[in-house]
């Protein structure tokens, strides 16, 4: 088409513009807008093929590239047909990023490119093998609002292209540019709307699905919006919370602090705050929360509403409270242990002299006491023994409560344990005029005669029960001990019955309370009120239980139930009473015993005890340093060490002597008024042969001395 024909084609050009604008106004898809337009362009210009493309820029480097909107089907083989089909279906847009071409020159320069001899044009980039021949090319950039939005490319017009044709088509190209701009703007708007919808959906999901409570709160404290987690934390449905204020859920004692923080946000002196506080739960309980609040302000800077993020920290607070309680209990227990240790030490030290010299006076065959003197001495010894028993009960109870009571599970024959306990209380029963009767299982059967228990502690339980049955009995009364298997055979029951004064139901309700003697403190019967408590705890530690059946004026029956054990393999445990060994003659070799003690009364007691061993020479050190020096000089055969020597402990002395090969193997016996488990265990670990607590049992001390020296 020559310039003379442009005027003839102008009405046709106007019709093309009208059609493309009409299709766009009807909101037809871009393909339906541009496909007919390209057909019209090819027809009006007499071109063989062409394309309309959108100019875009690579986000990585801002380099321009073309994305084809419509393209004449010029596929020449199977791969190109596949590319074109994917493009037409919208599955994969066709893009050209290589700009070293004729259409690339139009994009790069922003000017119309006319090439009527493409093969020799220096701007050419060549065409792929098989591509339809390119004999002429017209590339027109499409501008709208000063921005290049697209490109129209036409090819193979007979006679080639000229600037007049491009100028003639410019109204159409302007309309196409405007449409591309509008389509792009519409796409951007839709993308922005979609992004906004997705953002709102994410925010909604974040608000609703958050693992913490979230609320929008008005400046006056009203809930404007709440999420499900906050509803779960407080126990109220969302619709109920929206009718409430934060103040309605706040404890009165926390309200002023909450208001003060809110006022700081309202006044603008703070942008946010974090606070731990309590809320009332819908079911009446208390919920501890960590609340972070921030203000959302309007254009004038006034708070429009608050955003509150609320985390349930009730479990953490309970854990902290439990930890603090445990630490306080641990401190209290440590203080109690320290007090008991000191009390035990201070009481046992004088008792050591009282009971020790009482025993020595009774054992003195050289100058025996008269009967009335022995009777008076017996009162002194009984009073000291009673005080010692009270001290031991208090220490046992403390050990049990602190978990420091060592127990050994073994098979124990009840017949042996009962006989041992009966032997220990027989004198008290005889003196009180109470008959003691043992009733084992019939026919001397082992069924129901073996239990799983700690032998020593079981004997302690039996002694406590028998002692009480004797103390609270009547003159010419009786105590009967029965035992046997339960009907199921998995446990053994032992009953201690007495004919004493009995207990009322009110007294039975307080029977196992520490230091509660149930009115017996107003009588002449001695006691501490903790023997039964220790008994109950020991039975429970051995996996058993204890019950009482009592009637005032008739008597009481205490029933101990313990796990049964198969017979056989029992530990032989005959009652062993520590008796003093006979005095050895002075004809044998003399043995040296070094005694370290800073208390003169205790020194005098041990000096008197050692007079019963004529073959032993006693050396006394009044301090730890003196003990070490004496041991290094005299090379003793046995060490008797008090555990608290003022300048050193007995453990310190042992550790010093352990560095001397000639003294490291010397046996050592600990003598101490500290009867707590920890120092006893420490002495055992240090290698002491025995740990004897004060007041000393003279016979037991002599036995250990004989064993250590090999003269037993």
C-alpha positions as CSV (number, residue, x, y, z in Angstrom):
1,X,0.0,0.0,0.0
2,X,1.4,3.4,-1.0
3,X,0.8,6.7,0.6
4,X,-1.8,7.5,-2.0
5,X,-3.9,4.6,-0.7
6,X,-3.7,5.7,2.9
7,X,-6.7,8.0,2.6
8,X,-8.7,5.3,1.0
9,X,-7.9,2.9,3.9
10,X,-8.6,5.5,6.6
11,X,-12.3,4.6,7.0
12,X,-11.2,1.0,7.3
13,X,-8.6,2.0,9.9
14,X,-11.3,3.8,11.9
15,X,-13.4,0.7,11.8
16,X,-10.5,-1.4,13.1
17,X,-10.0,1.0,16.0
18,X,-13.7,1.0,16.8
19,X,-13.8,-2.8,16.8
20,X,-10.8,-3.2,19.1
21,X,-12.1,-0.5,21.5
22,X,-15.5,-2.2,21.5
23,X,-14.1,-5.6,22.3
24,X,-12.0,-4.1,25.2
25,X,-15.0,-2.2,26.6
26,X,-17.0,-5.4,26.6
27,X,-14.2,-6.8,28.9
28,X,-13.3,-9.5,26.5
29,X,-10.2,-11.5,27.4
30,X,-6.9,-10.1,25.9
31,X,-6.7,-12.9,23.4
32,X,-10.2,-12.1,22.0
33,X,-9.2,-8.4,21.8
34,X,-5.8,-8.8,20.1
35,X,-6.3,-11.8,17.8
36,X,-8.8,-10.0,15.5
37,X,-6.7,-6.9,15.7
38,X,-3.7,-8.7,14.4
39,X,-5.8,-10.2,11.6
40,X,-7.0,-6.7,10.7
41,X,-3.5,-5.3,10.8
42,X,-2.1,-8.0,8.5
43,X,-5.0,-7.4,6.1
44,X,-4.8,-3.6,6.1
45,X,-1.1,-3.6,5.6
46,X,-0.9,-6.6,3.3
47,X,1.6,-8.3,5.7
48,X,2.2,-12.0,5.7
49,X,2.6,-12.5,9.4
50,X,3.2,-10.5,12.6
51,X,2.8,-10.3,16.4
52,X,1.7,-8.0,19.2
53,X,3.8,-8.2,22.4
54,X,4.0,-6.7,25.8
55,X,7.3,-5.1,26.9
56,X,8.4,-6.2,30.4
57,X,11.5,-6.0,32.4
58,X,13.5,-8.7,34.2
59,X,13.3,-8.1,38.0
60,X,16.9,-9.3,38.4
61,X,18.6,-6.8,36.1
62,X,15.8,-4.6,34.7
63,X,16.6,-5.8,31.2
64,X,13.6,-5.6,28.8
65,X,12.1,-8.6,27.2
66,X,8.9,-9.4,25.1
67,X,6.0,-11.5,26.2
68,X,3.8,-12.3,23.2
69,X,0.2,-11.4,23.4
70,X,-0.8,-12.8,19.9
71,X,1.3,-14.3,17.1
72,X,0.5,-15.5,13.6
73,X,0.9,-19.2,13.4
74,X,4.2,-19.7,11.7
75,X,5.1,-23.1,13.2
76,X,7.3,-25.0,10.9
77,X,8.0,-28.2,12.8
78,X,6.7,-30.3,15.8
79,X,8.6,-28.4,18.5
80,X,7.4,-25.0,17.3
81,X,3.9,-26.3,17.0
82,X,4.0,-27.4,20.6
83,X,5.3,-24.0,21.7
84,X,2.6,-22.2,19.8
85,X,-0.2,-24.5,21.2
86,X,1.0,-24.0,24.8
87,X,1.1,-20.2,24.2
88,X,-2.5,-20.2,22.7
89,X,-3.8,-22.3,25.6
90,X,-2.2,-20.0,28.2
91,X,-0.2,-23.0,29.6
92,X,3.1,-21.4,28.9
93,X,3.5,-17.8,27.7
94,X,6.0,-17.2,24.8
95,X,8.8,-14.9,25.7
96,X,11.8,-13.4,23.9
97,X,14.7,-12.3,26.0
98,X,17.3,-12.0,23.2
99,X,17.2,-8.4,22.1
100,X,20.0,-8.6,19.4
101,X,17.3,-8.7,16.7
102,X,15.3,-6.3,14.6
103,X,12.4,-6.2,17.0
104,X,14.9,-5.9,19.8
105,X,16.3,-2.8,18.1
106,X,12.9,-1.2,18.3
107,X,12.7,-2.0,22.0
108,X,16.2,-0.8,22.8
109,X,15.9,2.4,20.8
110,X,12.2,3.1,21.4
111,X,11.9,4.1,17.7
112,X,10.2,2.6,14.7
113,X,12.4,0.0,12.9
114,X,11.9,-0.5,9.2
115,X,14.0,-3.1,7.4
116,X,13.1,-3.9,3.8
117,X,16.4,-5.9,3.3
118,X,16.7,-7.8,6.6
119,X,19.3,-10.2,5.3
120,X,21.8,-7.3,5.0
121,X,20.5,-5.1,7.9
122,X,23.2,-4.6,10.5
123,X,20.6,-4.8,13.3
124,X,19.5,-8.3,12.2
125,X,19.8,-11.3,14.6
126,X,19.0,-14.0,12.1
127,X,16.1,-16.4,12.1
128,X,16.1,-20.1,13.2
129,X,16.5,-22.8,10.7
130,X,13.1,-23.6,9.1
131,X,11.7,-20.2,10.0
132,X,9.5,-18.7,7.2
133,X,11.6,-16.3,5.2
134,X,11.9,-12.7,6.4
135,X,11.9,-10.3,3.4
136,X,10.7,-7.1,5.2
137,X,10.0,-6.0,8.8
138,X,8.2,-3.2,10.6
139,X,8.6,-2.8,14.3
140,X,6.6,-0.1,16.1
141,X,7.1,0.5,19.9
142,X,3.8,1.2,21.7
143,X,3.9,4.1,24.2
144,X,1.3,5.1,26.8
145,X,1.9,7.8,29.4
146,X,5.5,8.1,28.3
147,X,6.2,4.5,29.0
148,X,6.9,1.8,26.4
149,X,4.3,-0.9,27.0
150,X,4.4,-3.0,23.9
151,X,5.6,-3.7,20.4
152,X,3.8,-4.5,17.1
153,X,5.9,-6.5,14.6
154,X,4.7,-7.0,11.0
155,X,6.6,-8.9,8.2
156,X,6.8,-9.5,4.5
157,X,4.6,-6.7,3.1
158,X,4.9,-6.7,-0.7
159,X,7.0,-3.6,-1.6
160,X,8.2,-3.3,2.0
161,X,7.3,-0.8,4.7
162,X,7.8,3.0,4.9
163,X,7.5,5.7,7.6
164,X,4.3,7.0,6.0
165,X,2.6,3.7,6.7
166,X,3.8,3.7,10.3
167,X,2.5,7.3,10.7
168,X,-0.8,6.3,9.1
169,X,-1.3,3.5,11.6
170,X,-0.2,5.5,14.6
171,X,-3.9,6.2,15.8
172,X,-4.4,2.5,15.8
173,X,-1.1,1.9,17.6
174,X,-2.0,4.5,20.2
175,X,-5.3,2.7,20.9
176,X,-3.5,-0.6,21.2
177,X,-0.9,1.0,23.6
178,X,-3.8,2.4,25.7
179,X,-5.5,-1.0,25.8
180,X,-2.3,-2.7,26.8
181,X,-1.8,-0.1,29.5
182,X,-5.4,-0.6,30.7
183,X,-5.0,-4.4,30.6
184,X,-1.8,-4.2,32.6
185,X,-3.3,-1.7,35.1
186,X,-6.3,-4.0,35.4
187,X,-4.1,-7.0,36.0
188,X,-2.1,-5.1,38.6
189,X,-5.3,-4.0,40.3
190,X,-6.6,-7.6,40.3
191,X,-3.2,-8.8,41.6
192,X,-3.3,-6.1,44.3
193,X,-6.8,-7.1,45.2
194,X,-5.9,-10.8,45.3
195,X,-2.8,-10.0,47.4
196,X,-5.0,-7.9,49.7
197,X,-7.5,-10.7,50.0
198,X,-4.7,-13.2,50.7
199,X,-3.1,-10.8,53.2
200,X,-6.4,-10.3,55.0
201,X,-7.0,-14.1,55.0
202,X,-3.5,-14.7,56.4
203,X,-4.1,-12.0,59.1
204,X,-7.5,-13.6,59.9
205,X,-6.0,-17.0,60.1
206,X,-3.1,-15.7,62.2
207,X,-5.6,-14.0,64.5
208,X,-7.9,-17.0,64.8
209,X,-5.4,-19.8,64.8
210,X,-2.7,-18.2,67.0
211,X,-1.5,-20.3,69.9
212,X,-1.8,-17.3,72.1
213,X,-4.9,-15.2,73.0
214,X,-5.3,-12.0,70.9
215,X,-7.8,-9.3,71.5
216,X,-8.6,-5.8,70.1
217,X,-9.7,-3.7,73.1
218,X,-11.3,-0.2,73.1
219,X,-9.7,2.5,75.2
220,X,-12.5,2.1,77.7
221,X,-11.6,-1.6,78.1
222,X,-14.3,-3.2,76.0
223,X,-13.4,-6.2,74.0
224,X,-13.8,-5.4,70.3
225,X,-12.5,-8.6,68.8
226,X,-11.2,-11.8,70.4
227,X,-9.7,-15.0,69.0
228,X,-10.5,-18.6,69.8
229,X,-7.4,-19.1,72.0
230,X,-8.4,-16.2,74.3
231,X,-11.8,-17.7,74.6
232,X,-10.3,-21.0,75.5
233,X,-7.9,-19.4,78.1
234,X,-10.7,-17.5,79.8
235,X,-13.4,-20.1,79.4
236,X,-15.9,-17.7,77.9
237,X,-17.4,-18.0,74.4
238,X,-16.4,-15.1,72.1
239,X,-19.9,-13.6,72.1
240,X,-19.8,-13.4,75.9
241,X,-16.4,-11.8,75.9
242,X,-17.5,-9.1,73.4
243,X,-20.1,-8.0,76.0
244,X,-17.4,-7.6,78.7
245,X,-14.5,-5.3,79.7
246,X,-11.0,-6.3,80.7
247,X,-11.8,-4.9,84.2
248,X,-14.7,-7.4,84.6
249,X,-12.2,-10.3,84.4
250,X,-9.4,-8.7,86.5
251,X,-8.9,-9.5,90.2
252,X,-9.5,-6.4,92.4
253,X,-5.9,-6.5,93.7
254,X,-4.5,-6.4,90.1
255,X,-6.9,-3.7,88.8
256,X,-5.0,-0.5,89.8
257,X,-1.8,-1.8,88.1
258,X,-3.7,-2.7,84.9
259,X,-5.3,0.8,84.8
260,X,-2.0,2.5,85.4
261,X,-0.4,0.7,82.5
262,X,-3.4,1.5,80.2
263,X,-3.2,5.2,81.1
264,X,0.4,5.3,80.1
265,X,-0.6,4.1,76.6
266,X,-3.5,6.6,76.4
267,X,-1.3,9.5,77.5
268,X,1.4,8.5,75.0
269,X,4.2,8.0,77.5
270,X,4.6,4.4,76.4
271,X,3.9,2.6,73.1
272,X,3.4,-0.9,74.7
273,X,3.8,-2.7,78.0
274,X,4.1,-6.4,79.2
275,X,2.5,-7.4,82.4
276,X,1.9,-10.7,84.3
277,X,-1.5,-10.6,85.9
278,X,-4.5,-12.8,86.9
279,X,-7.8,-13.2,85.2
280,X,-11.0,-14.8,86.5
281,X,-11.9,-18.0,84.6
282,X,-15.5,-18.6,83.7
283,X,-15.5,-21.7,85.9
284,X,-14.4,-19.6,88.9
285,X,-10.7,-20.4,89.0
286,X,-7.7,-18.1,88.5
287,X,-5.7,-17.9,85.2
288,X,-2.2,-16.4,85.3
289,X,-1.4,-14.7,82.0
290,X,1.5,-12.7,80.4
291,X,-0.2,-9.8,78.6
292,X,1.6,-7.6,76.0
293,X,-0.4,-4.6,75.0
294,X,0.3,-2.0,72.2
295,X,-1.7,1.0,71.1
296,X,-3.0,1.5,67.5
297,X,-3.4,5.3,67.0
298,X,-5.5,7.3,64.6
299,X,-4.3,10.2,62.4
300,X,-4.5,12.6,65.3
301,X,-2.3,10.3,67.5
302,X,-5.1,9.3,69.8
303,X,-5.5,5.5,70.7
304,X,-8.0,4.0,68.3
305,X,-7.8,0.6,70.0
306,X,-5.3,-1.6,71.8
307,X,-3.9,-5.0,70.6
308,X,-3.4,-7.4,73.5
309,X,-1.5,-10.6,73.1
310,X,-2.3,-12.9,76.1
311,X,-0.4,-16.1,77.0
312,X,-1.6,-18.6,79.6
313,X,1.3,-19.0,82.1
314,X,-0.7,-20.8,84.8
315,X,1.3,-24.0,84.5
316,X,4.6,-22.0,84.7
317,X,3.4,-20.1,87.7
318,X,2.3,-23.4,89.4
319,X,5.7,-24.9,88.6
320,X,7.5,-21.8,90.0
321,X,5.3,-21.9,93.1
322,X,6.1,-25.6,93.5
323,X,9.8,-25.0,93.0
324,X,9.8,-22.2,95.6
325,X,7.8,-24.3,98.0
326,X,10.3,-27.2,97.4
327,X,13.2,-24.9,98.0
328,X,11.6,-23.5,101.1
329,X,10.9,-27.0,102.3
330,X,14.5,-28.0,101.5
331,X,15.8,-25.0,103.5
332,X,13.4,-25.8,106.3
333,X,14.4,-29.4,106.3
334,X,18.1,-28.5,106.2
335,X,17.5,-26.1,109.2
336,X,15.6,-28.8,111.0
337,X,18.3,-31.4,110.3
338,X,21.0,-28.9,111.6
339,X,18.9,-28.2,114.7
340,X,18.3,-31.9,115.3
341,X,22.0,-32.7,114.8
342,X,23.0,-30.0,117.3
343,X,20.3,-31.0,119.7
344,X,21.3,-34.6,119.5
345,X,24.9,-33.8,120.0
346,X,24.3,-31.5,123.0
347,X,22.0,-34.0,124.7
348,X,24.0,-37.1,123.9
349,X,27.2,-35.7,125.3
350,X,26.0,-35.4,129.0
351,X,24.0,-38.6,128.6
352,X,27.2,-40.3,127.6
353,X,28.6,-39.7,131.1
354,X,25.3,-40.5,132.8
355,X,24.7,-43.8,131.1
356,X,28.3,-44.7,130.7
357,X,29.3,-44.4,134.3
358,X,26.0,-46.0,135.3
359,X,27.0,-49.1,133.3
360,X,30.5,-49.0,134.8
361,X,29.3,-48.8,138.3
362,X,27.0,-51.8,137.7
363,X,29.9,-53.8,136.1
364,X,32.4,-53.0,138.9
365,X,33.0,-56.3,140.6
366,X,35.9,-55.0,142.6
367,X,33.7,-52.6,144.7
368,X,30.1,-53.8,144.2
369,X,27.3,-51.4,145.2
370,X,24.8,-52.2,147.9
371,X,21.2,-53.2,146.8
372,X,19.7,-49.8,147.6
373,X,22.5,-48.1,145.7
374,X,21.9,-50.3,142.7
375,X,18.2,-49.5,142.9
376,X,18.9,-45.8,142.9
377,X,21.5,-46.2,140.1
378,X,18.8,-48.1,138.1
379,X,16.5,-45.1,138.4
380,X,19.3,-42.9,137.0
381,X,19.9,-45.3,134.1
382,X,16.2,-45.7,133.4
383,X,15.8,-41.9,133.2
384,X,18.8,-41.6,130.9
385,X,17.5,-44.4,128.7
386,X,14.1,-42.7,128.5
387,X,15.7,-39.5,127.4
388,X,17.8,-41.3,124.9
389,X,14.8,-43.1,123.5
390,X,13.0,-39.8,123.0
391,X,16.1,-38.4,121.2
392,X,16.2,-41.5,119.0
393,X,12.5,-41.3,118.2
394,X,12.8,-37.6,117.1
395,X,15.8,-38.4,114.9
396,X,14.1,-41.4,113.4
397,X,11.0,-39.3,112.5
398,X,13.3,-36.7,111.0
399,X,15.1,-39.3,108.9
400,X,11.8,-40.8,107.7
401,X,10.3,-37.4,106.7
402,X,13.5,-36.4,104.9
403,X,13.8,-39.7,103.0
404,X,17.1,-40.5,104.8
405,X,16.0,-43.6,106.6
406,X,18.0,-46.6,105.2
407,X,15.9,-49.8,104.7
408,X,17.0,-53.2,103.5
409,X,14.3,-55.5,102.0
410,X,14.9,-59.1,103.0
411,X,12.9,-62.2,104.0
412,X,12.4,-62.0,107.7
413,X,10.9,-64.8,109.9
414,X,8.3,-63.2,112.1
415,X,8.8,-65.9,114.8
416,X,12.4,-64.8,115.3
417,X,11.6,-61.0,115.1
418,X,8.7,-61.4,117.6
419,X,10.9,-63.4,120.0
420,X,13.7,-60.8,119.8
421,X,11.2,-57.9,120.5
422,X,9.6,-59.9,123.4
423,X,13.0,-60.5,124.9
424,X,13.8,-56.8,124.8
425,X,10.5,-55.8,126.6
426,X,10.3,-58.8,129.0
427,X,11.8,-57.0,131.9
428,X,9.4,-54.1,131.5
429,X,6.5,-56.5,131.3
430,X,7.6,-58.3,134.4
431,X,8.1,-55.1,136.3
432,X,4.6,-53.9,135.3
433,X,3.0,-57.2,136.2
434,X,1.8,-57.8,132.6
435,X,1.7,-61.2,131.1
436,X,3.2,-61.5,127.6
437,X,1.9,-64.3,125.4
438,X,3.0,-65.2,121.8
439,X,0.7,-67.1,119.5
440,X,2.4,-68.1,116.3
441,X,0.6,-69.8,113.3
442,X,-0.8,-73.2,114.3
443,X,1.3,-76.4,114.0
444,X,4.5,-74.5,113.7
445,X,3.8,-73.9,110.0
446,X,5.9,-71.5,108.1
447,X,2.8,-70.3,106.3
448,X,2.3,-66.7,107.3
449,X,5.5,-66.6,109.2
450,X,7.7,-64.9,106.6
451,X,7.5,-61.3,105.5
452,X,9.4,-58.9,103.2
453,X,10.8,-56.3,105.5
454,X,13.9,-54.7,107.1
455,X,14.8,-56.9,110.0
456,X,16.1,-54.2,112.3
457,X,13.2,-51.8,111.6
458,X,10.6,-54.5,112.0
459,X,12.0,-55.4,115.4
460,X,11.8,-51.6,116.2
461,X,8.2,-51.6,115.2
462,X,7.4,-54.6,117.4
463,X,9.3,-53.2,120.4
464,X,7.3,-49.9,120.1
465,X,4.0,-51.7,119.9
466,X,4.8,-54.1,122.8
467,X,6.2,-51.3,124.9
468,X,3.0,-49.2,124.5
469,X,0.9,-52.3,125.2
470,X,2.7,-52.8,128.4
471,X,2.9,-49.1,129.5
472,X,-0.8,-48.5,128.9
473,X,-2.0,-51.8,130.3
474,X,-3.5,-52.5,133.8
475,X,-1.9,-54.5,136.6
476,X,-2.2,-58.3,136.0
477,X,-3.2,-57.5,132.4
478,X,-2.0,-59.3,129.3
479,X,-0.4,-58.6,125.9
480,X,-1.0,-61.2,123.2
481,X,0.9,-61.3,119.9
482,X,-0.7,-63.2,117.0
483,X,0.4,-63.5,113.4
484,X,-0.6,-65.4,110.3
485,X,-1.3,-65.2,106.6
486,X,-4.3,-63.2,105.2
487,X,-7.0,-65.2,103.3
488,X,-5.4,-64.2,99.9
489,X,-2.0,-65.4,101.1
490,X,-0.1,-62.4,99.7
491,X,0.3,-60.7,103.0
492,X,0.8,-61.4,106.7
493,X,-1.0,-59.8,109.5
494,X,0.5,-59.4,113.0
495,X,-1.7,-58.3,115.9
496,X,-0.6,-56.9,119.3
497,X,-3.6,-56.9,121.7
498,X,-3.7,-55.5,125.2
499,X,-6.1,-55.4,128.1
500,X,-5.4,-51.7,128.7
501,X,-7.6,-48.6,129.1
502,X,-8.4,-48.4,125.4
503,X,-9.0,-45.4,123.2
504,X,-12.1,-43.4,122.3
505,X,-13.0,-42.8,118.6
506,X,-11.8,-39.2,119.1
507,X,-8.5,-40.3,120.4
508,X,-8.1,-42.8,117.6
509,X,-8.6,-40.0,115.1
510,X,-5.4,-38.3,116.4
511,X,-3.5,-41.4,117.2
512,X,-0.7,-41.0,114.6
513,X,-0.1,-37.2,115.1
514,X,3.5,-36.3,116.3
515,X,3.8,-35.3,119.9
516,X,0.1,-35.9,120.6
517,X,-0.1,-38.2,123.7
518,X,-3.9,-38.1,123.8
519,X,-4.0,-36.9,127.4
520,X,-1.4,-39.4,128.7
521,X,0.9,-36.4,129.3
522,X,-1.2,-35.8,132.5
523,X,-0.4,-39.2,133.8
524,X,2.7,-40.7,135.3
525,X,3.4,-42.8,132.2
526,X,6.5,-41.7,130.3
527,X,6.4,-41.1,126.6
528,X,7.2,-38.6,123.8
529,X,4.1,-38.9,121.6
530,X,6.1,-39.9,118.5
531,X,6.8,-43.6,119.0
532,X,3.6,-44.6,117.2
533,X,4.2,-42.0,114.4
534,X,7.6,-43.6,113.8
535,X,6.0,-47.0,113.9
536,X,3.4,-46.1,111.3
537,X,6.0,-44.5,108.9
538,X,8.3,-47.5,109.2
539,X,5.5,-49.9,108.4
540,X,4.6,-47.8,105.4
541,X,8.2,-47.6,104.2
542,X,8.3,-51.5,104.3
543,X,5.2,-51.6,102.0
544,X,2.7,-52.3,104.8
545,X,-0.1,-50.7,106.8
546,X,-1.1,-50.4,110.4
547,X,-4.6,-50.2,111.8
548,X,-6.1,-50.0,115.3
549,X,-9.3,-51.4,116.9
550,X,-9.9,-50.1,120.4
551,X,-12.7,-49.8,123.0
552,X,-12.4,-47.8,126.2
553,X,-12.1,-49.9,129.3
554,X,-11.5,-53.1,127.2
555,X,-8.2,-52.7,125.4
556,X,-6.6,-52.1,122.0
557,X,-5.5,-54.3,119.1
558,X,-2.9,-52.9,116.6
559,X,-2.8,-54.8,113.3
560,X,0.3,-54.6,111.1
561,X,0.0,-55.9,107.6
562,X,3.2,-56.6,105.6
563,X,3.9,-58.3,102.2
564,X,4.5,-62.0,102.6
565,X,7.7,-63.7,101.5
566,X,8.5,-67.3,100.6
567,X,10.0,-69.3,103.5
568,X,13.6,-70.3,103.5
569,X,16.6,-68.1,102.7
570,X,15.9,-66.1,105.8
571,X,18.7,-64.3,107.5
572,X,19.5,-65.9,110.9
573,X,19.0,-63.0,113.3
574,X,19.2,-64.3,116.9
575,X,19.0,-61.6,119.6
576,X,22.5,-60.5,120.4
577,X,22.9,-58.6,123.6
578,X,26.3,-56.9,123.9
579,X,28.0,-58.2,127.0
580,X,31.4,-57.2,128.2
581,X,34.2,-59.6,127.4
582,X,36.2,-60.9,130.3
583,X,39.2,-58.8,131.3
584,X,42.3,-60.0,129.6
585,X,45.4,-60.8,131.6
586,X,48.3,-58.5,131.8
587,X,50.7,-61.2,130.7
588,X,50.2,-60.7,126.9
589,X,51.7,-58.0,124.7
590,X,50.5,-54.5,125.5
591,X,48.3,-52.9,122.8
592,X,48.2,-49.1,122.3
593,X,44.8,-47.4,121.9
594,X,44.9,-43.7,120.9
595,X,41.7,-41.8,121.9
596,X,41.1,-38.3,120.5
597,X,38.5,-36.4,122.5
598,X,38.2,-32.8,123.6
599,X,35.5,-33.3,126.3
600,X,37.1,-34.2,129.7
601,X,34.0,-36.1,130.9
602,X,34.0,-38.3,127.8
603,X,37.8,-38.9,128.3
604,X,37.3,-40.0,131.9
605,X,34.5,-42.4,130.8
606,X,36.6,-44.1,128.2
607,X,39.6,-44.2,130.5
608,X,37.5,-46.1,133.0
609,X,36.2,-48.4,130.3
610,X,39.7,-49.2,129.2
611,X,40.6,-50.3,132.7
612,X,38.6,-53.4,131.8
613,X,41.3,-54.2,129.3
614,X,44.5,-54.5,131.2
615,X,46.5,-55.5,128.1
616,X,45.8,-52.1,126.5
617,X,47.6,-48.8,127.0
618,X,45.4,-45.7,126.5
619,X,46.8,-42.5,125.0
620,X,44.6,-39.4,125.0
621,X,44.8,-36.5,122.5
622,X,42.8,-33.4,123.2
623,X,42.8,-32.1,119.6
624,X,43.1,-33.3,116.1
625,X,46.6,-32.0,115.6
626,X,47.7,-33.6,118.9
627,X,46.1,-36.9,117.7
628,X,48.1,-36.8,114.4
629,X,51.3,-36.1,116.2
630,X,50.8,-38.8,118.8
631,X,49.9,-41.4,116.2
632,X,53.0,-40.6,114.2
633,X,55.2,-40.9,117.3
634,X,53.5,-43.9,119.1
635,X,52.2,-46.0,116.2
636,X,49.0,-47.1,117.9
637,X,47.2,-50.4,117.3
638,X,43.7,-48.8,117.4
639,X,42.3,-45.3,117.0
640,X,39.2,-44.1,118.9
641,X,38.2,-40.8,117.3
642,X,35.6,-38.3,118.3
643,X,34.2,-36.8,115.1
644,X,34.2,-33.2,116.4
645,X,37.6,-32.2,117.9
646,X,37.4,-28.4,117.7
647,X,40.3,-27.9,115.4
648,X,39.7,-30.9,113.2
649,X,37.1,-33.6,112.5
650,X,37.7,-37.4,112.9
651,X,37.6,-37.6,109.1
652,X,40.4,-35.0,108.9
653,X,42.5,-37.0,111.2
654,X,42.0,-40.2,109.2
655,X,42.9,-38.4,105.9
656,X,46.1,-37.0,107.5
657,X,47.2,-40.4,108.7
658,X,46.3,-42.1,105.3
659,X,49.4,-40.5,103.9
660,X,51.6,-42.5,106.3
661,X,52.0,-46.1,105.0
662,X,52.6,-47.4,108.6
663,X,49.4,-45.7,109.9
664,X,47.1,-46.0,106.9
665,X,46.0,-49.6,107.9
666,X,45.4,-48.8,111.6
667,X,41.7,-49.6,112.4
668,X,39.6,-46.7,113.6
669,X,36.4,-46.5,115.5
670,X,34.3,-43.3,115.4
671,X,32.8,-42.1,118.7
672,X,30.3,-39.3,118.2
673,X,27.2,-37.6,119.7
674,X,26.1,-36.9,116.1
675,X,23.7,-39.7,115.2
676,X,22.5,-38.2,111.8
677,X,22.7,-40.4,108.7
678,X,25.1,-38.1,106.7
679,X,28.1,-38.2,109.1
680,X,27.6,-41.9,109.7
681,X,27.7,-42.6,105.9
682,X,30.7,-40.3,105.5
683,X,32.6,-42.2,108.2
684,X,31.7,-45.6,106.6
685,X,33.1,-44.3,103.3
686,X,36.3,-43.1,105.0
687,X,37.0,-46.6,106.3
688,X,36.0,-46.5,109.9
689,X,35.4,-50.0,111.3
690,X,32.5,-48.8,113.4
691,X,30.5,-45.7,114.2
692,X,29.3,-45.7,117.9
693,X,26.9,-43.0,118.9
694,X,26.9,-41.5,122.3
695,X,25.7,-42.3,124.9
696,X,28.1,-45.2,124.6
697,X,27.0,-48.8,125.3
698,X,30.0,-49.9,127.3
699,X,29.6,-53.6,126.3
700,X,29.3,-52.7,122.6
701,X,32.4,-50.5,122.8
702,X,34.4,-53.3,124.4
703,X,33.2,-55.7,121.8
704,X,34.3,-53.5,118.9
705,X,37.7,-52.8,120.6
706,X,38.3,-56.6,121.0
707,X,37.3,-57.2,117.3
708,X,39.5,-54.4,116.0
709,X,42.5,-55.7,118.0
710,X,41.8,-59.3,117.2
711,X,41.4,-60.3,120.9
712,X,37.6,-61.1,120.9
